[in-house]
Amino acid sequence: MNCKQFNTIPLEEVLLSLGHLPTKQNEKEAWYLNPFASESQASFKINKSLNKWYLFSEGIGGNNTDFMKKYLNTSVNGVLIWAENQNFSSFQNQNIPNQKVEYPSKNYDILDVNEIQHPALLEYLRERKVGNQTQFLNEIHYRMKDKKYFGIGFKNDSNGYEIRNKYSKICLGKKDVSTIKNGSESLRVFEGFFDFLSFKSLDDFLEKEPADYLILNSVSMISNIKKSLDCYENIELYFDNDEAGNRAVEIIRNENENAEDCRILYSDFKDLNDWMIHKNKSLERQVKQRRR
């Protein structure tokens, strides 16, 4: 990734990766508390159309690179090294050695949608400990820039697909949340679909009542779900154990007294799926025994 590419990533997504969420926003702009210092009134503004920022309290501004240079107190090279290690949804690529970066927001064609059958995808699901949850997934074959790829597809509410395999983490089509309705007055909210699949794998062990499910597919979608939460009596939150997850939980709980932070289940791990992968083997045996 170079500076030009990094500066095309929405600054909102960059801030979100650092755990900062807007205090208010509209289609044209977003306001934040000062990311560089403590303050009680938002003075950091993003112009969404220009993807530029301005900090009124200090009279400075610029692009993504300028922001991260100040935020990390580093050089341009340091910023680019940091950016390469992030999983920005607007700049995902087929991370295969000696292969060019692919841009999922540009031209692509979905060639085939089937049940998951490819051995590599089935093995990947087994490695992630969710091999028994294929009913929620599809095998997607697609073409980008005259090259063909395939991956696990999880459909969202705008008929786009979150695509995953060992080498790829992209979205084909419009980015959106995924909802699964069961006519319940309870809702469970997950940051990513592997966390949702992990939860479903634990249904027998957790002995939870049926509920509706909402999968954000990116914590950046949190601003789009506020109205969706209003009609539920109980809300369970299963976010990542990081700054962005902390802020997302805080935002939802501030507006919904009936929302419960359920991360205590996997408090020592990055997320629910990470816990599933590394959890004690005895728990895994208990889950299998309850299914018999």
Phi and psi in degrees as GROMACS dihedral restraints (atoms count N, CA, C in turn):
[ dihedral_restraints ]
;  ai    aj    ak    al  type     phi  dphi    fc
    3     4     5     6     1  -109.7    20    10
    4     5     6     7     1   179.9    20    10
    6     7     8     9     1   -62.2    20    10
    7     8     9    10     1   -40.9    20    10
    9    10    11    12     1   -60.6    20    10
   10    11    12    13     1   -44.2    20    10
   12    13    14    15     1   -67.0    20    10
   13    14    15    16     1   -43.5    20    10
   15    16    17    18     1   -63.0    20    10
   16    17    18    19     1   -36.2    20    10
   18    19    20    21     1   -73.2    20    10
   19    20    21    22     1   -11.0    20    10
   21    22    23    24     1   -85.5    20    10
   22    23    24    25     1   -15.1    20    10
   24    25    26    27     1   -70.3    20    10
   25    26    27    28     1   131.5    20    10
   27    28    29    30     1   -54.0    20    10
   28    29    30    31     1   128.3    20    10
   30    31    32    33     1   -61.3    20    10
   31    32    33    34     1   -27.9    20    10
   33    34    35    36     1   -58.4    20    10
   34    35    36    37     1   -39.4    20    10
   36    37    38    39     1   -70.5    20    10
   37    38    39    40     1   -36.8    20    10
   39    40    41    42     1   -62.3    20    10
   40    41    42    43     1   -47.3    20    10
   42    43    44    45     1   -62.8    20    10
   43    44    45    46     1   -38.7    20    10
   45    46    47    48     1   -62.9    20    10
   46    47    48    49     1   -39.3    20    10
   48    49    50    51     1   -63.5    20    10
   49    50    51    52     1   -20.9    20    10
   51    52    53    54     1   -97.1    20    10
   52    53    54    55     1     0.7    20    10
   54    55    56    57     1    92.0    20    10
   55    56    57    58     1    15.4    20    10
   57    58    59    60     1  -106.1    20    10
   58    59    60    61     1   128.5    20    10
   60    61    62    63     1  -121.9    20    10
   61    62    63    64     1   150.9    20    10
   63    64    65    66     1   -70.3    20    10
   64    65    66    67     1   149.2    20    10
   66    67    68    69     1   -84.5    20    10
   67    68    69    70     1   -27.6    20    10
   69    70    71    72     1  -159.6    20    10
   70    71    72    73     1   154.3    20    10
   72    73    74    75     1  -162.4    20    10
   73    74    75    76     1   162.6    20    10
   75    76    77    78     1  -143.6    20    10
   76    77    78    79     1  -165.7    20    10
   78    79    80    81     1   -65.5    20    10
   79    80    81    82     1   -26.2    20    10
   81    82    83    84     1   -98.8    20    10
   82    83    84    85     1   -30.2    20    10
   84    85    86    87     1  -149.9    20    10
   85    86    87    88     1   163.8    20    10
   87    88    89    90     1  -139.6    20    10
   88    89    90    91     1   140.6    20    10
   90    91    92    93     1  -114.6    20    10
   91    92    93    94     1   138.5    20    10
   93    94    95    96     1  -131.8    20    10
   94    95    96    97     1   156.8    20    10
   96    97    98    99     1   -67.4    20    10
   97    98    99   100     1   151.5    20    10
   99   100   101   102     1   -52.7    20    10
  100   101   102   103     1   114.9    20    10
  102   103   104   105     1   -70.8    20    10
  103   104   105   106     1   -15.3    20    10
  105   106   107   108     1   -97.0    20    10
  106   107   108   109     1   -13.1    20    10
  108   109   110   111     1  -159.3    20    10
  109   110   111   112     1   165.7    20    10
  111   112   113   114     1   -78.2    20    10
  112   113   114   115     1   138.0    20    10
  114   115   116   117     1  -158.3    20    10
  115   116   117   118     1   159.2    20    10
  117   118   119   120     1  -101.7    20    10
  118   119   120   121     1   -19.1    20    10
  120   121   122   123     1  -116.9    20    10
  121   122   123   124     1   131.5    20    10
  123   124   125   126     1   -64.0    20    10
  124   125   126   127     1   125.7    20    10
  126   127   128   129     1  -129.1    20    10
  127   128   129   130     1     5.3    20    10
  129   130   131   132     1  -105.0    20    10
  130   131   132   133     1   117.7    20    10
  132   133   134   135     1  -117.5    20    10
  133   134   135   136     1   137.9    20    10
  135   136   137   138     1  -110.2    20    10
  136   137   138   139     1   128.8    20    10
  138   139   140   141     1   -90.2    20    10
  139   140   141   142     1   107.7    20    10
  141   142   143   144     1   -65.8    20    10
  142   143   144   145     1   -38.3    20    10
  144   145   146   147     1   -68.2    20    10
  145   146   147   148     1   -35.4    20    10
  147   148   149   150     1   -90.9    20    10
  148   149   150   151     1   -16.8    20    10
  150   151   152   153     1    54.4    20    10
  151   152   153   154     1    47.4    20    10
  153   154   155   156     1  -124.9    20    10
  154   155   156   157     1   156.6    20    10
  156   157   158   159     1  -122.0    20    10
  157   158   159   160     1   156.9    20    10
  159   160   161   162     1  -146.0    20    10
  160   161   162   163     1   130.3    20    10
  162   163   164   165     1  -105.1    20    10
  163   164   165   166     1   103.8    20    10
  165   166   167   168     1   -65.8    20    10
  166   167   168   169     1   -33.4    20    10
  168   169   170   171     1   -67.7    20    10
  169   170   171   172     1   -21.4    20    10
  171   172   173   174     1  -119.2    20    10
  172   173   174   175     1    -8.7    20    10
  174   175   176   177     1    68.2    20    10
  175   176   177   178     1    36.0    20    10
  177   178   179   180     1  -129.4    20    10
  178   179   180   181     1   163.4    20    10
  180   181   182   183     1  -171.2    20    10
  181   182   183   184     1  -172.5    20    10
  183   184   185   186     1   153.3    20    10
  184   185   186   187     1  -153.7    20    10
  186   187   188   189     1  -103.0    20    10
  187   188   189   190     1  -169.5    20    10
  189   190   191   192     1   -59.3    20    10
  190   191   192   193     1   -44.3    20    10
  192   193   194   195     1   -63.3    20    10
  193   194   195   196     1   -42.9    20    10
  195   196   197   198     1   -60.2    20    10
  196   197   198   199     1   -41.1    20    10
  198   199   200   201     1   -63.2    20    10
  199   200   201   202     1   -49.8    20    10
  201   202   203   204     1   -70.8    20    10
  202   203   204   205     1   -29.0    20    10
  204   205   206   207     1   -59.9    20    10
  205   206   207   208     1   -43.9    20    10
  207   208   209   210     1   -73.1    20    10
  208   209   210   211     1   -41.7    20    10
  210   211   212   213     1   -64.6    20    10
  211   212   213   214     1   -42.8    20    10
  213   214   215   216     1   -93.1    20    10
  214   215   216   217     1    -8.4    20    10
  216   217   218   219     1    52.6    20    10
  217   218   219   220     1    56.3    20    10
  219   220   221   222     1  -140.7    20    10
  220   221   222   223     1  -178.5    20    10
  222   223   224   225     1   -88.0    20    10
  223   224   225   226     1   174.4    20    10
  225   226   227   228     1   -59.2    20    10
  226   227   228   229     1   -41.6    20    10
  228   229   230   231     1   -61.9    20    10
  229   230   231   232     1   -39.7    20    10
  231   232   233   234     1   -63.6    20    10
  232   233   234   235     1   -38.2    20    10
  234   235   236   237     1   -62.7    20    10
  235   236   237   238     1   -44.9    20    10
  237   238   239   240     1   -68.2    20    10
  238   239   240   241     1   -35.6    20    10
  240   241   242   243     1   -62.8    20    10
  241   242   243   244     1   -44.2    20    10
  243   244   245   246     1   -61.0    20    10
  244   245   246   247     1   -45.4    20    10
  246   247   248   249     1   -63.2    20    10
  247   248   249   250     1   -36.7    20    10
  249   250   251   252     1   -62.3    20    10
  250   251   252   253     1   -26.4    20    10
  252   253   254   255     1   -91.2    20    10
  253   254   255   256     1     3.1    20    10
  255   256   257   258     1   -97.6    20    10
  256   257   258   259     1   158.6    20    10
  258   259   260   261     1  -111.2    20    10
  259   260   261   262     1    66.1    20    10
  261   262   263   264     1   -68.9    20    10
  262   263   264   265     1   124.6    20    10
  264   265   266   267     1   -63.7    20    10
  265   266   267   268     1   -26.3    20    10
  267   268   269   270     1   -86.1    20    10
  268   269   270   271     1     0.1    20    10
  270   271   272   273     1  -144.5    20    10
  271   272   273   274     1    51.8    20    10
  273   274   275   276     1   -86.7    20    10
  274   275   276   277     1   154.7    20    10
  276   277   278   279     1  -145.5    20    10
  277   278   279   280     1   163.0    20    10
  279   280   281   282     1   -73.8    20    10
  280   281   282   283     1    98.0    20    10
  282   283   284   285     1   -80.7    20    10
  283   284   285   286     1    64.1    20    10
  285   286   287   288     1  -112.0    20    10
  286   287   288   289     1   135.2    20    10
  288   289   290   291     1   -53.9    20    10
  289   290   291   292     1   139.7    20    10
  291   292   293   294     1    64.9    20    10
  292   293   294   295     1    21.0    20    10
  294   295   296   297     1  -116.2    20    10
  295   296   297   298     1   140.6    20    10
  297   298   299   300     1   -66.3    20    10
  298   299   300   301     1   152.7    20    10
  300   301   302   303     1   -66.3    20    10
  301   302   303   304     1   135.0    20    10
  303   304   305   306     1  -105.6    20    10
  304   305   306   307     1   146.3    20    10
  306   307   308   309     1  -113.4    20    10
  307   308   309   310     1   100.0    20    10
  309   310   311   312     1   -64.9    20    10
  310   311   312   313     1   -19.3    20    10
  312   313   314   315     1   -76.2    20    10
  313   314   315   316     1   -10.5    20    10
  315   316   317   318     1   -98.4    20    10
  316   317   318   319     1  -154.0    20    10
  318   319   320   321     1   -63.8    20    10
  319   320   321   322     1   132.6    20    10
  321   322   323   324     1  -155.8    20    10
  322   323   324   325     1   158.6    20    10
  324   325   326   327     1  -133.3    20    10
  325   326   327   328     1   130.2    20    10
  327   328   329   330     1   -84.8    20    10
  328   329   330   331     1   120.0    20    10
  330   331   332   333     1   -91.7    20    10
  331   332   333   334     1   -33.9    20    10
  333   334   335   336     1  -159.1    20    10
  334   335   336   337     1   142.0    20    10
  336   337   338   339     1  -129.7    20    10
  337   338   339   340     1   116.6    20    10
  339   340   341   342     1  -139.1    20    10
  340   341   342   343     1   176.4    20    10
  342   343   344   345     1   -65.8    20    10
  343   344   345   346     1   152.6    20    10
  345   346   347   348     1   -71.8    20    10
  346   347   348   349     1   120.4    20    10
  348   349   350   351     1  -131.2    20    10
  349   350   351   352     1   -23.4    20    10
  351   352   353   354     1   -66.1    20    10
  352   353   354   355     1   130.7    20    10
  354   355   356   357     1   -55.8    20    10
  355   356   357   358     1   -36.7    20    10
  357   358   359   360     1   -66.1    20    10
  358   359   360   361     1   -37.9    20    10
  360   361   362   363     1   -73.2    20    10
  361   362   363   364     1   -39.9    20    10
  363   364   365   366     1   -63.2    20    10
  364   365   366   367     1   -38.8    20    10
  366   367   368   369     1   -67.4    20    10
  367   368   369   370     1   -38.8    20    10
  369   370   371   372     1   -61.4    20    10
  370   371   372   373     1   -42.5    20    10
  372   373   374   375     1   -64.2    20    10
  373   374   375   376     1   -38.1    20    10
  375   376   377   378     1   -65.3    20    10
  376   377   378   379     1   -39.9    20    10
  378   379   380   381     1   -62.1    20    10
  379   380   381   382     1   -33.9    20    10
  381   382   383   384     1   -86.2    20    10
  382   383   384   385     1     3.7    20    10
  384   385   386   387     1    66.7    20    10
  385   386   387   388     1    28.7    20    10
  387   388   389   390     1  -131.3    20    10
  388   389   390   391     1    31.1    20    10
  390   391   392   393     1   -65.3    20    10
  391   392   393   394     1   -14.7    20    10
  393   394   395   396     1   -95.7    20    10
  394   395   396   397     1    11.4    20    10
  396   397   398   399     1  -116.9    20    10
  397   398   399   400     1    31.5    20    10
  399   400   401   402     1   -69.6    20    10
  400   401   402   403     1   -13.4    20    10
  402   403   404   405     1   -65.3    20    10
  403   404   405   406     1   -17.7    20    10
  405   406   407   408     1   -95.4    20    10
  406   407   408   409     1     1.3    20    10
  408   409   410   411     1  -126.1    20    10
  409   410   411   412     1   164.0    20    10
  411   412   413   414     1  -131.7    20    10
  412   413   414   415     1   157.7    20    10
  414   415   416   417     1   -95.1    20    10
  415   416   417   418     1   117.4    20    10
  417   418   419   420     1  -109.3    20    10
  418   419   420   421     1   125.2    20    10
  420   421   422   423     1  -107.4    20    10
  421   422   423   424     1   130.4    20    10
  423   424   425   426     1  -145.0    20    10
  424   425   426   427     1   162.9    20    10
  426   427   428   429     1  -123.6    20    10
  427   428   429   430     1   135.9    20    10
  429   430   431   432     1  -137.6    20    10
  430   431   432   433     1   126.3    20    10
  432   433   434   435     1    50.0    20    10
  433   434   435   436     1    47.6    20    10
  435   436   437   438     1    67.3    20    10
  436   437   438   439     1    11.8    20    10
  438   439   440   441     1  -115.3    20    10
  439   440   441   442     1   144.3    20    10
  441   442   443   444     1  -102.6    20    10
  442   443   444   445     1   141.4    20    10
  444   445   446   447     1  -138.3    20    10
  445   446   447   448     1   170.0    20    10
  447   448   449   450     1  -148.1    20    10
  448   449   450   451     1   156.6    20    10
  450   451   452   453     1  -168.2    20    10
  451   452   453   454     1   177.2    20    10
  453   454   455   456     1   -78.8    20    10
  454   455   456   457     1   129.9    20    10
  456   457   458   459     1  -114.6    20    10
  457   458   459   460     1   132.1    20    10
  459   460   461   462     1  -120.6    20    10
  460   461   462   463     1   117.2    20    10
  462   463   464   465     1   -78.8    20    10
  463   464   465   466     1   141.1    20    10
  465   466   467   468     1  -105.7    20    10
  466   467   468   469     1   179.7    20    10
  468   469   470   471     1   -73.9    20    10
  469   470   471   472     1    -8.6    20    10
  471   472   473   474     1  -105.9    20    10
  472   473   474   475     1    18.0    20    10
  474   475   476   477     1    65.4    20    10
  475   476   477   478     1    19.3    20    10
  477   478   479   480     1   -88.1    20    10
  478   479   480   481     1   173.4    20    10
  480   481   482   483     1  -130.9    20    10
  481   482   483   484     1   129.6    20    10
  483   484   485   486     1   -77.9    20    10
  484   485   486   487     1   124.7    20    10
  486   487   488   489     1  -111.1    20    10
  487   488   489   490     1   130.9    20    10
  489   490   491   492     1  -137.7    20    10
  490   491   492   493     1   139.5    20    10
  492   493   494   495     1  -153.5    20    10
  493   494   495   496     1  -169.8    20    10
  495   496   497   498     1   -62.0    20    10
  496   497   498   499     1   -24.1    20    10
  498   499   500   501     1  -116.2    20    10
  499   500   501   502     1    -3.1    20    10
  501   502   503   504     1  -139.7    20    10
  502   503   504   505     1   139.9    20    10
  504   505   506   507     1  -143.8    20    10
  505   506   507   508     1    91.8    20    10
  507   508   509   510     1  -138.0    20    10
  508   509   510   511     1   174.1    20    10
  510   511   512   513     1  -124.6    20    10
  511   512   513   514     1   126.6    20    10
  513   514   515   516     1   -97.7    20    10
  514   515   516   517     1   122.5    20    10
  516   517   518   519     1    93.5    20    10
  517   518   519   520     1  -167.0    20    10
  519   520   521   522     1   -71.1    20    10
  520   521   522   523     1   135.3    20    10
  522   523   524   525     1   -71.8    20    10
  523   524   525   526     1   131.7    20    10
  525   526   527   528     1  -161.0    20    10
  526   527   528   529     1   170.6    20    10
  528   529   530   531     1   -80.3    20    10
  529   530   531   532     1   167.2    20    10
  531   532   533   534     1  -121.2    20    10
  532   533   534   535     1   129.4    20    10
  534   535   536   537     1  -118.5    20    10
  535   536   537   538     1   142.0    20    10
  537   538   539   540     1  -126.9    20    10
  538   539   540   541     1   113.0    20    10
  540   541   542   543     1   -97.4    20    10
  541   542   543   544     1   134.2    20    10
  543   544   545   546     1  -127.7    20    10
  544   545   546   547     1    14.4    20    10
  546   547   548   549     1    68.8    20    10
  547   548   549   550     1    29.8    20    10
  549   550   551   552     1   -99.1    20    10
  550   551   552   553     1   159.2    20    10
  552   553   554   555     1   -93.9    20    10
  553   554   555   556     1     2.4    20    10
  555   556   557   558     1  -113.4    20    10
  556   557   558   559     1   147.7    20    10
  558   559   560   561     1  -131.6    20    10
  559   560   561   562     1   137.9    20    10
  561   562   563   564     1  -114.8    20    10
  562   563   564   565     1   128.2    20    10
  564   565   566   567     1  -112.3    20    10
  565   566   567   568     1   127.5    20    10
  567   568   569   570     1  -121.2    20    10
  568   569   570   571     1   148.2    20    10
  570   571   572   573     1   -74.9    20    10
  571   572   573   574     1   -44.3    20    10
  573   574   575   576     1  -132.9    20    10
  574   575   576   577     1   163.2    20    10
  576   577   578   579     1   -75.4    20    10
  577   578   579   580     1   -21.2    20    10
  579   580   581   582     1   -69.4    20    10
  580   581   582   583     1   -29.6    20    10
  582   583   584   585     1   -68.7    20    10
  583   584   585   586     1   -41.1    20    10
  585   586   587   588     1   -60.9    20    10
  586   587   588   589     1   -47.0    20    10
  588   589   590   591     1   -62.1    20    10
  589   590   591   592     1   -36.9    20    10
  591   592   593   594     1   -63.7    20    10
  592   593   594   595     1   -42.8    20    10
  594   595   596   597     1   -61.7    20    10
  595   596   597   598     1   -44.7    20    10
  597   598   599   600     1   -62.6    20    10
  598   599   600   601     1   -32.1    20    10
  600   601   602   603     1   -67.6    20    10
  601   602   603   604     1   -23.0    20    10
  603   604   605   606     1   -99.8    20    10
  604   605   606   607     1     8.0    20    10
  606   607   608   609     1   -50.0    20    10
  607   608   609   610     1   -48.4    20    10
  609   610   611   612     1   -65.7    20    10
  610   611   612   613     1   -38.7    20    10
  612   613   614   615     1   -72.3    20    10
  613   614   615   616     1   -41.8    20    10
  615   616   617   618     1   -76.6    20    10
  616   617   618   619     1   -23.8    20    10
  618   619   620   621     1    53.1    20    10
  619   620   621   622     1    46.4    20    10
  621   622   623   624     1   -87.7    20    10
  622   623   624   625     1   153.4    20    10
  624   625   626   627     1   -71.8    20    10
  625   626   627   628     1   154.4    20    10
  627   628   629   630     1   -58.2    20    10
  628   629   630   631     1   151.2    20    10
  630   631   632   633     1  -152.5    20    10
  631   632   633   634     1   168.8    20    10
  633   634   635   636     1   -83.1    20    10
  634   635   636   637     1   159.4    20    10
  636   637   638   639     1  -128.8    20    10
  637   638   639   640     1   140.3    20    10
  639   640   641   642     1  -131.1    20    10
  640   641   642   643     1   119.4    20    10
  642   643   644   645     1  -111.0    20    10
  643   644   645   646     1   120.0    20    10
  645   646   647   648     1   -69.9    20    10
  646   647   648   649     1   -33.0    20    10
  648   649   650   651     1    66.9    20    10
  649   650   651   652     1    -5.2    20    10
  651   652   653   654     1  -177.3    20    10
  652   653   654   655     1   133.1    20    10
  654   655   656   657     1   -63.5    20    10
  655   656   657   658     1   -17.2    20    10
  657   658   659   660     1   -67.0    20    10
  658   659   660   661     1   -13.8    20    10
  660   661   662   663     1   -83.5    20    10
  661   662   663   664     1     1.2    20    10
  663   664   665   666     1   -59.7    20    10
  664   665   666   667     1   -32.2    20    10
  666   667   668   669     1   -69.4    20    10
  667   668   669   670     1   -12.6    20    10
  669   670   671   672     1   -93.5    20    10
  670   671   672   673     1    -4.3    20    10
  672   673   674   675     1  -111.4    20    10
  673   674   675   676     1     2.0    20    10
  675   676   677   678     1   -56.4    20    10
  676   677   678   679     1   -44.9    20    10
  678   679   680   681     1   -67.9    20    10
  679   680   681   682     1   -29.6    20    10
  681   682   683   684     1   -67.3    20    10
  682   683   684   685     1   -22.1    20    10
  684   685   686   687     1   -86.5    20    10
  685   686   687   688     1   -17.3    20    10
  687   688   689   690     1   -64.8    20    10
  688   689   690   691     1   -28.4    20    10
  690   691   692   693     1   -92.6    20    10
  691   692   693   694     1     8.9    20    10
  693   694   695   696     1  -108.6    20    10
  694   695   696   697     1   138.9    20    10
  696   697   698   699     1   -78.2    20    10
  697   698   699   700     1   -32.5    20    10
  699   700   701   702     1  -132.8    20    10
  700   701   702   703     1   136.4    20    10
  702   703   704   705     1  -131.7    20    10
  703   704   705   706     1   125.7    20    10
  705   706   707   708     1  -109.8    20    10
  706   707   708   709     1   132.9    20    10
  708   709   710   711     1  -112.0    20    10
  709   710   711   712     1   127.1    20    10
  711   712   713   714     1  -125.7    20    10
  712   713   714   715     1    75.2    20    10
  714   715   716   717     1   -99.7    20    10
  715   716   717   718     1   173.0    20    10
  717   718   719   720     1   -70.8    20    10
  718   719   720   721     1   154.6    20    10
  720   721   722   723     1   -88.3    20    10
  721   722   723   724     1    71.2    20    10
  723   724   725   726     1  -147.3    20    10
  724   725   726   727     1  -178.6    20    10
  726   727   728   729     1   -62.8    20    10
  727   728   729   730     1   -41.2    20    10
  729   730   731   732     1   -64.9    20    10
  730   731   732   733     1   -40.2    20    10
  732   733   734   735     1   -64.4    20    10
  733   734   735   736     1   -40.6    20    10
  735   736   737   738     1   -60.4    20    10
  736   737   738   739     1   -45.0    20    10
  738   739   740   741     1   -68.1    20    10
  739   740   741   742     1   -37.8    20    10
  741   742   743   744     1   -63.0    20    10
  742   743   744   745     1   -45.1    20    10
  744   745   746   747     1   -61.5    20    10
  745   746   747   748     1   -42.5    20    10
  747   748   749   750     1   -61.1    20    10
  748   749   750   751     1   -44.5    20    10
  750   751   752   753     1   -62.7    20    10
  751   752   753   754     1   -46.8    20    10
  753   754   755   756     1   -66.8    20    10
  754   755   756   757     1   -43.2    20    10
  756   757   758   759     1   -70.2    20    10
  757   758   759   760     1   -28.4    20    10
  759   760   761   762     1   -66.6    20    10
  760   761   762   763     1   -27.1    20    10
  762   763   764   765     1  -106.2    20    10
  763   764   765   766     1    -8.9    20    10
  765   766   767   768     1  -138.0    20    10
  766   767   768   769     1   102.4    20    10
  768   769   770   771     1   -65.3    20    10
  769   770   771   772     1   -20.6    20    10
  771   772   773   774     1   -91.2    20    10
  772   773   774   775     1    11.4    20    10
  774   775   776   777     1   -90.6    20    10
  775   776   777   778     1   134.3    20    10
  777   778   779   780     1  -118.1    20    10
  778   779   780   781     1   129.8    20    10
  780   781   782   783     1   -80.6    20    10
  781   782   783   784     1   111.5    20    10
  783   784   785   786     1  -101.0    20    10
  784   785   786   787     1    17.0    20    10
  786   787   788   789     1   -74.1    20    10
  787   788   789   790     1    -6.8    20    10
  789   790   791   792     1   -60.4    20    10
  790   791   792   793     1   -26.0    20    10
  792   793   794   795     1   -59.1    20    10
  793   794   795   796     1   -33.2    20    10
  795   796   797   798     1  -133.7    20    10
  796   797   798   799     1    42.7    20    10
  798   799   800   801     1   -62.8    20    10
  799   800   801   802     1   -24.5    20    10
  801   802   803   804     1   -96.4    20    10
  802   803   804   805     1    11.1    20    10
  804   805   806   807     1  -129.7    20    10
  805   806   807   808     1   163.7    20    10
  807   808   809   810     1   -61.6    20    10
  808   809   810   811     1   -45.8    20    10
  810   811   812   813     1  -156.8    20    10
  811   812   813   814     1  -177.4    20    10
  813   814   815   816     1   -64.2    20    10
  814   815   816   817     1   -39.9    20    10
  816   817   818   819     1   -68.2    20    10
  817   818   819   820     1   -37.5    20    10
  819   820   821   822     1   -60.5    20    10
  820   821   822   823     1   -39.8    20    10
  822   823   824   825     1   -64.4    20    10
  823   824   825   826     1   -41.6    20    10
  825   826   827   828     1   -59.7    20    10
  826   827   828   829     1   -40.6    20    10
  828   829   830   831     1   -70.0    20    10
  829   830   831   832     1   -38.4    20    10
  831   832   833   834     1  -108.2    20    10
  832   833   834   835     1     2.5    20    10
  834   835   836   837     1   -65.7    20    10
  835   836   837   838     1   166.5    20    10
  837   838   839   840     1   -60.1    20    10
  838   839   840   841     1   135.4    20    10
  840   841   842   843     1   -60.6    20    10
  841   842   843   844     1   -29.3    20    10
  843   844   845   846     1   -64.7    20    10
  844   845   846   847     1   -34.3    20    10
  846   847   848   849     1   -66.4    20    10
  847   848   849   850     1   -40.0    20    10
  849   850   851   852     1   -60.9    20    10
  850   851   852   853     1   -39.5    20    10
  852   853   854   855     1   -65.7    20    10
  853   854   855   856     1   -38.0    20    10
  855   856   857   858     1   -62.6    20    10
  856   857   858   859     1   -41.2    20    10
  858   859   860   861     1   -62.4    20    10
  859   860   861   862     1   -44.3    20    10
  861   862   863   864     1   -65.2    20    10
  862   863   864   865     1   -38.5    20    10
  864   865   866   867     1   -65.5    20    10
  865   866   867   868     1   -35.8    20    10
  867   868   869   870     1   -71.5    20    10
  868   869   870   871     1   -21.7    20    10
  870   871   872   873     1   -81.4    20    10
  871   872   873   874     1   -15.9    20    10
